[in-house]
Amino acid sequence: MMKILLSLLLLSTLLPLAGCIPRIEVAAPEKPITINMNVRIEHEIHIKVDKDVEALLKNQRGLF
């Protein structure tokens, strides 16, 4: 008799929890996704060279 009461008590506590299962839904959006890529990139390059290399670059104009 005790086992039946324990089983009914356990069943009555777990049965309401069965309705609390979360629902997950994955759906495509109505409108397409728009990504705005207006990016402005600016950069400066500073080069330090030795005086001998600087003189060589001035004399050899056709290197680059």
Gaussian input, Z-matrix of N, CA and C with variables (Angstrom, degrees):
# hf/3-21g

backbone

0 1
 N
 C     1     B1
 C     2     B2     1     A1
 N     3     B3     2     A2     1     D1
 C     4     B4     3     A3     2     D2
 C     5     B5     4     A4     3     D3
 N     6     B6     5     A5     4     D4
 C     7     B7     6     A6     5     D5
 C     8     B8     7     A7     6     D6
 N     9     B9     8     A8     7     D7
 C    10    B10     9     A9     8     D8
 C    11    B11    10    A10     9     D9
 N    12    B12    11    A11    10    D10
 C    13    B13    12    A12    11    D11
 C    14    B14    13    A13    12    D12
 N    15    B15    14    A14    13    D13
 C    16    B16    15    A15    14    D14
 C    17    B17    16    A16    15    D15
 N    18    B18    17    A17    16    D16
 C    19    B19    18    A18    17    D17
 C    20    B20    19    A19    18    D18
 N    21    B21    20    A20    19    D19
 C    22    B22    21    A21    20    D20
 C    23    B23    22    A22    21    D21
 N    24    B24    23    A23    22    D22
 C    25    B25    24    A24    23    D23
 C    26    B26    25    A25    24    D24
 N    27    B27    26    A26    25    D25
 C    28    B28    27    A27    26    D26
 C    29    B29    28    A28    27    D27
 N    30    B30    29    A29    28    D28
 C    31    B31    30    A30    29    D29
 C    32    B32    31    A31    30    D30
 N    33    B33    32    A32    31    D31
 C    34    B34    33    A33    32    D32
 C    35    B35    34    A34    33    D33
 N    36    B36    35    A35    34    D34
 C    37    B37    36    A36    35    D35
 C    38    B38    37    A37    36    D36
 N    39    B39    38    A38    37    D37
 C    40    B40    39    A39    38    D38
 C    41    B41    40    A40    39    D39
 N    42    B42    41    A41    40    D40
 C    43    B43    42    A42    41    D41
 C    44    B44    43    A43    42    D42
 N    45    B45    44    A44    43    D43
 C    46    B46    45    A45    44    D44
 C    47    B47    46    A46    45    D45
 N    48    B48    47    A47    46    D46
 C    49    B49    48    A48    47    D47
 C    50    B50    49    A49    48    D48
 N    51    B51    50    A50    49    D49
 C    52    B52    51    A51    50    D50
 C    53    B53    52    A52    51    D51
 N    54    B54    53    A53    52    D52
 C    55    B55    54    A54    53    D53
 C    56    B56    55    A55    54    D54
 N    57    B57    56    A56    55    D55
 C    58    B58    57    A57    56    D56
 C    59    B59    58    A58    57    D57
 N    60    B60    59    A59    58    D58
 C    61    B61    60    A60    59    D59
 C    62    B62    61    A61    60    D60
 N    63    B63    62    A62    61    D61
 C    64    B64    63    A63    62    D62
 C    65    B65    64    A64    63    D63
 N    66    B66    65    A65    64    D64
 C    67    B67    66    A66    65    D65
 C    68    B68    67    A67    66    D66
 N    69    B69    68    A68    67    D67
 C    70    B70    69    A69    68    D68
 C    71    B71    70    A70    69    D69
 N    72    B72    71    A71    70    D70
 C    73    B73    72    A72    71    D71
 C    74    B74    73    A73    72    D72
 N    75    B75    74    A74    73    D73
 C    76    B76    75    A75    74    D74
 C    77    B77    76    A76    75    D75
 N    78    B78    77    A77    76    D76
 C    79    B79    78    A78    77    D77
 C    80    B80    79    A79    78    D78
 N    81    B81    80    A80    79    D79
 C    82    B82    81    A81    80    D80
 C    83    B83    82    A82    81    D81
 N    84    B84    83    A83    82    D82
 C    85    B85    84    A84    83    D83
 C    86    B86    85    A85    84    D84
 N    87    B87    86    A86    85    D85
 C    88    B88    87    A87    86    D86
 C    89    B89    88    A88    87    D87
 N    90    B90    89    A89    88    D88
 C    91    B91    90    A90    89    D89
 C    92    B92    91    A91    90    D90
 N    93    B93    92    A92    91    D91
 C    94    B94    93    A93    92    D92
 C    95    B95    94    A94    93    D93
 N    96    B96    95    A95    94    D94
 C    97    B97    96    A96    95    D95
 C    98    B98    97    A97    96    D96
 N    99    B99    98    A98    97    D97
 C   100   B100    99    A99    98    D98
 C   101   B101   100   A100    99    D99
 N   102   B102   101   A101   100   D100
 C   103   B103   102   A102   101   D101
 C   104   B104   103   A103   102   D102
 N   105   B105   104   A104   103   D103
 C   106   B106   105   A105   104   D104
 C   107   B107   106   A106   105   D105
 N   108   B108   107   A107   106   D106
 C   109   B109   108   A108   107   D107
 C   110   B110   109   A109   108   D108
 N   111   B111   110   A110   109   D109
 C   112   B112   111   A111   110   D110
 C   113   B113   112   A112   111   D111
 N   114   B114   113   A113   112   D112
 C   115   B115   114   A114   113   D113
 C   116   B116   115   A115   114   D114
 N   117   B117   116   A116   115   D115
 C   118   B118   117   A117   116   D116
 C   119   B119   118   A118   117   D117
 N   120   B120   119   A119   118   D118
 C   121   B121   120   A120   119   D119
 C   122   B122   121   A121   120   D120
 N   123   B123   122   A122   121   D121
 C   124   B124   123   A123   122   D122
 C   125   B125   124   A124   123   D123
 N   126   B126   125   A125   124   D124
 C   127   B127   126   A126   125   D125
 C   128   B128   127   A127   126   D126
 N   129   B129   128   A128   127   D127
 C   130   B130   129   A129   128   D128
 C   131   B131   130   A130   129   D129
 N   132   B132   131   A131   130   D130
 C   133   B133   132   A132   131   D131
 C   134   B134   133   A133   132   D132
 N   135   B135   134   A134   133   D133
 C   136   B136   135   A135   134   D134
 C   137   B137   136   A136   135   D135
 N   138   B138   137   A137   136   D136
 C   139   B139   138   A138   137   D137
 C   140   B140   139   A139   138   D138
 N   141   B141   140   A140   139   D139
 C   142   B142   141   A141   140   D140
 C   143   B143   142   A142   141   D141
 N   144   B144   143   A143   142   D142
 C   145   B145   144   A144   143   D143
 C   146   B146   145   A145   144   D144
 N   147   B147   146   A146   145   D145
 C   148   B148   147   A147   146   D146
 C   149   B149   148   A148   147   D147
 N   150   B150   149   A149   148   D148
 C   151   B151   150   A150   149   D149
 C   152   B152   151   A151   150   D150
 N   153   B153   152   A152   151   D151
 C   154   B154   153   A153   152   D152
 C   155   B155   154   A154   153   D153
 N   156   B156   155   A155   154   D154
 C   157   B157   156   A156   155   D155
 C   158   B158   157   A157   156   D156
 N   159   B159   158   A158   157   D157
 C   160   B160   159   A159   158   D158
 C   161   B161   160   A160   159   D159
 N   162   B162   161   A161   160   D160
 C   163   B163   162   A162   161   D161
 C   164   B164   163   A163   162   D162
 N   165   B165   164   A164   163   D163
 C   166   B166   165   A165   164   D164
 C   167   B167   166   A166   165   D165
 N   168   B168   167   A167   166   D166
 C   169   B169   168   A168   167   D167
 C   170   B170   169   A169   168   D168
 N   171   B171   170   A170   169   D169
 C   172   B172   171   A171   170   D170
 C   173   B173   172   A172   171   D171
 N   174   B174   173   A173   172   D172
 C   175   B175   174   A174   173   D173
 C   176   B176   175   A175   174   D174
 N   177   B177   176   A176   175   D175
 C   178   B178   177   A177   176   D176
 C   179   B179   178   A178   177   D177
 N   180   B180   179   A179   178   D178
 C   181   B181   180   A180   179   D179
 C   182   B182   181   A181   180   D180
 N   183   B183   182   A182   181   D181
 C   184   B184   183   A183   182   D182
 C   185   B185   184   A184   183   D183
 N   186   B186   185   A185   184   D184
 C   187   B187   186   A186   185   D185
 C   188   B188   187   A187   186   D186
 N   189   B189   188   A188   187   D187
 C   190   B190   189   A189   188   D188
 C   191   B191   190   A190   189   D189

   B1=1.4482
   B2=1.5397
   B3=1.3360
   B4=1.4533
   B5=1.5288
   B6=1.3383
   B7=1.4637
   B8=1.5239
   B9=1.3015
   B10=1.4665
   B11=1.5313
   B12=1.3453
   B13=1.4595
   B14=1.5301
   B15=1.3379
   B16=1.4611
   B17=1.5244
   B18=1.3141
   B19=1.4633
   B20=1.5266
   B21=1.3431
   B22=1.4684
   B23=1.5297
   B24=1.3242
   B25=1.4555
   B26=1.5269
   B27=1.3144
   B28=1.4537
   B29=1.5319
   B30=1.3097
   B31=1.4615
   B32=1.5232
   B33=1.3190
   B34=1.4680
   B35=1.5340
   B36=1.3159
   B37=1.4591
   B38=1.5294
   B39=1.3080
   B40=1.4640
   B41=1.5315
   B42=1.2995
   B43=1.4659
   B44=1.5315
   B45=1.3415
   B46=1.4793
   B47=1.5323
   B48=1.3208
   B49=1.4622
   B50=1.5221
   B51=1.3092
   B52=1.4629
   B53=1.5302
   B54=1.3216
   B55=1.4620
   B56=1.5140
   B57=1.3344
   B58=1.4643
   B59=1.5192
   B60=1.2997
   B61=1.4632
   B62=1.5244
   B63=1.3478
   B64=1.4727
   B65=1.5274
   B66=1.3187
   B67=1.4599
   B68=1.5154
   B69=1.3016
   B70=1.4622
   B71=1.5244
   B72=1.3425
   B73=1.4591
   B74=1.5230
   B75=1.3142
   B76=1.4579
   B77=1.5244
   B78=1.3459
   B79=1.4609
   B80=1.5208
   B81=1.3145
   B82=1.4711
   B83=1.5279
   B84=1.3408
   B85=1.4608
   B86=1.5322
   B87=1.3288
   B88=1.4706
   B89=1.5294
   B90=1.3341
   B91=1.4574
   B92=1.5269
   B93=1.3386
   B94=1.4684
   B95=1.5334
   B96=1.3103
   B97=1.4595
   B98=1.5267
   B99=1.3408
   B100=1.4567
   B101=1.5178
   B102=1.3251
   B103=1.4605
   B104=1.5251
   B105=1.3250
   B106=1.4548
   B107=1.5209
   B108=1.3268
   B109=1.4629
   B110=1.5286
   B111=1.3234
   B112=1.4621
   B113=1.5259
   B114=1.3137
   B115=1.4594
   B116=1.5217
   B117=1.3227
   B118=1.4691
   B119=1.5217
   B120=1.3273
   B121=1.4567
   B122=1.5213
   B123=1.3110
   B124=1.4619
   B125=1.5233
   B126=1.3190
   B127=1.4566
   B128=1.5241
   B129=1.2967
   B130=1.4598
   B131=1.5176
   B132=1.3281
   B133=1.4617
   B134=1.5237
   B135=1.3182
   B136=1.4660
   B137=1.5261
   B138=1.3374
   B139=1.4647
   B140=1.5190
   B141=1.3299
   B142=1.4615
   B143=1.5228
   B144=1.3257
   B145=1.4583
   B146=1.5235
   B147=1.2897
   B148=1.4670
   B149=1.5302
   B150=1.3100
   B151=1.4752
   B152=1.5218
   B153=1.3615
   B154=1.4713
   B155=1.5293
   B156=1.3120
   B157=1.4621
   B158=1.5215
   B159=1.3239
   B160=1.4659
   B161=1.5246
   B162=1.3220
   B163=1.4661
   B164=1.5248
   B165=1.3218
   B166=1.4612
   B167=1.5259
   B168=1.3373
   B169=1.4603
   B170=1.5228
   B171=1.3207
   B172=1.4660
   B173=1.5206
   B174=1.3353
   B175=1.4679
   B176=1.5265
   B177=1.2924
   B178=1.4800
   B179=1.5334
   B180=1.2849
   B181=1.4659
   B182=1.5317
   B183=1.3043
   B184=1.4587
   B185=1.5181
   B186=1.3332
   B187=1.4682
   B188=1.5260
   B189=1.2974
   B190=1.4572
   B191=1.4958
   A1=110.82
   A2=115.13
   A3=120.24
   A4=111.28
   A5=116.12
   A6=119.79
   A7=111.08
   A8=117.21
   A9=121.30
   A10=109.65
   A11=116.73
   A12=120.57
   A13=111.32
   A14=115.48
   A15=119.75
   A16=110.67
   A17=117.50
   A18=121.94
   A19=111.03
   A20=116.74
   A21=120.33
   A22=111.29
   A23=116.82
   A24=120.43
   A25=110.52
   A26=116.38
   A27=121.26
   A28=111.10
   A29=116.65
   A30=121.39
   A31=111.10
   A32=117.21
   A33=120.22
   A34=111.62
   A35=117.83
   A36=118.95
   A37=111.62
   A38=118.23
   A39=121.26
   A40=113.30
   A41=118.58
   A42=121.92
   A43=112.42
   A44=119.95
   A45=118.35
   A46=112.87
   A47=117.88
   A48=120.81
   A49=112.15
   A50=118.23
   A51=121.34
   A52=110.92
   A53=118.29
   A54=121.63
   A55=112.98
   A56=118.51
   A57=122.22
   A58=112.85
   A59=117.36
   A60=120.68
   A61=107.69
   A62=118.27
   A63=119.52
   A64=111.51
   A65=115.29
   A66=121.59
   A67=108.40
   A68=116.67
   A69=122.29
   A70=107.83
   A71=114.60
   A72=119.02
   A73=109.34
   A74=116.42
   A75=121.90
   A76=106.85
   A77=115.41
   A78=119.60
   A79=109.18
   A80=115.56
   A81=121.22
   A82=108.48
   A83=117.73
   A84=119.27
   A85=111.58
   A86=115.04
   A87=120.53
   A88=110.98
   A89=116.61
   A90=121.91
   A91=109.31
   A92=117.77
   A93=119.36
   A94=110.83
   A95=115.93
   A96=121.77
   A97=108.43
   A98=116.86
   A99=122.50
   A100=108.86
   A101=116.47
   A102=121.70
   A103=107.22
   A104=116.00
   A105=121.52
   A106=108.41
   A107=117.45
   A108=121.96
   A109=111.87
   A110=117.44
   A111=120.39
   A112=107.97
   A113=115.83
   A114=121.83
   A115=107.96
   A116=115.22
   A117=119.82
   A118=107.16
   A119=115.83
   A120=121.32
   A121=108.71
   A122=114.47
   A123=120.63
   A124=107.39
   A125=115.60
   A126=118.63
   A127=109.81
   A128=114.35
   A129=121.51
   A130=107.37
   A131=115.48
   A132=120.30
   A133=107.90
   A134=115.59
   A135=121.83
   A136=107.76
   A137=115.88
   A138=120.37
   A139=108.33
   A140=115.41
   A141=121.15
   A142=107.14
   A143=116.60
   A144=119.79
   A145=109.42
   A146=114.06
   A147=121.19
   A148=109.18
   A149=116.98
   A150=121.15
   A151=111.61
   A152=118.19
   A153=120.38
   A154=110.76
   A155=115.89
   A156=119.11
   A157=109.78
   A158=117.67
   A159=121.24
   A160=111.03
   A161=116.37
   A162=120.19
   A163=110.56
   A164=117.70
   A165=121.65
   A166=110.95
   A167=116.10
   A168=119.47
   A169=111.78
   A170=116.89
   A171=119.54
   A172=111.09
   A173=117.70
   A174=121.92
   A175=111.75
   A176=118.27
   A177=123.17
   A178=109.13
   A179=118.77
   A180=122.90
   A181=113.18
   A182=119.02
   A183=121.82
   A184=114.67
   A185=119.01
   A186=120.28
   A187=112.81
   A188=116.09
   A189=119.41
   A190=108.55
   D1=-38.96
   D2=-179.18
   D3=-65.84
   D4=-37.02
   D5=179.29
   D6=-66.39
   D7=-36.35
   D8=179.87
   D9=-67.47
   D10=-43.87
   D11=178.99
   D12=-63.86
   D13=-41.18
   D14=178.17
   D15=-64.68
   D16=-40.23
   D17=178.58
   D18=-65.03
   D19=-42.43
   D20=178.56
   D21=-66.40
   D22=-37.83
   D23=178.42
   D24=-65.83
   D25=-43.99
   D26=178.30
   D27=-64.11
   D28=-42.40
   D29=179.35
   D30=-65.73
   D31=-39.45
   D32=-178.02
   D33=-72.10
   D34=-24.05
   D35=177.26
   D36=-86.29
   D37=-31.81
   D38=-178.14
   D39=-85.88
   D40=-24.86
   D41=-178.04
   D42=-63.10
   D43=-44.74
   D44=177.87
   D45=-64.76
   D46=-27.26
   D47=179.29
   D48=-71.86
   D49=-20.35
   D50=-179.91
   D51=-66.31
   D52=-26.53
   D53=178.59
   D54=-81.71
   D55=-4.93
   D56=-177.03
   D57=-98.34
   D58=28.79
   D59=179.69
   D60=-79.89
   D61=124.14
   D62=-179.02
   D63=-68.75
   D64=147.60
   D65=-179.43
   D66=-108.80
   D67=126.48
   D68=179.32
   D69=-113.84
   D70=127.90
   D71=-178.61
   D72=-127.76
   D73=131.38
   D74=177.64
   D75=-113.32
   D76=121.39
   D77=-178.48
   D78=-138.73
   D79=151.11
   D80=177.68
   D81=-74.51
   D82=146.07
   D83=179.04
   D84=-70.13
   D85=158.19
   D86=179.36
   D87=-66.61
   D88=-45.70
   D89=-178.27
   D90=-102.60
   D91=151.83
   D92=177.37
   D93=-68.23
   D94=152.19
   D95=178.76
   D96=-79.44
   D97=129.75
   D98=-179.97
   D99=-112.05
   D100=128.45
   D101=178.08
   D102=-115.55
   D103=119.04
   D104=-179.57
   D105=-89.49
   D106=118.34
   D107=-175.29
   D108=-112.10
   D109=42.16
   D110=176.88
   D111=-78.85
   D112=95.10
   D113=-177.43
   D114=-124.55
   D115=132.82
   D116=178.12
   D117=-113.81
   D118=122.23
   D119=-178.61
   D120=-114.28
   D121=124.41
   D122=175.59
   D123=-126.26
   D124=143.29
   D125=178.02
   D126=-149.56
   D127=154.99
   D128=176.13
   D129=-127.21
   D130=140.58
   D131=178.41
   D132=-116.61
   D133=121.80
   D134=177.88
   D135=-109.34
   D136=125.29
   D137=-179.07
   D138=-120.75
   D139=127.58
   D140=174.32
   D141=-102.78
   D142=126.47
   D143=178.89
   D144=-126.45
   D145=155.50
   D146=177.01
   D147=-69.32
   D148=153.45
   D149=-177.73
   D150=-59.82
   D151=-37.47
   D152=179.11
   D153=-64.95
   D154=-42.26
   D155=-179.99
   D156=-68.21
   D157=-38.60
   D158=178.03
   D159=-61.79
   D160=-41.58
   D161=178.10
   D162=-65.95
   D163=-40.29
   D164=177.89
   D165=-61.96
   D166=-42.10
   D167=179.61
   D168=-66.82
   D169=-34.15
   D170=178.12
   D171=-69.78
   D172=-36.82
   D173=-179.11
   D174=-76.26
   D175=-35.37
   D176=-177.13
   D177=-101.40
   D178=74.93
   D179=-175.84
   D180=-65.11
   D181=-25.84
   D182=-175.63
   D183=-86.39
   D184=6.45
   D185=-178.21
   D186=-64.58
   D187=-42.28
   D188=-176.42
   D189=-116.72

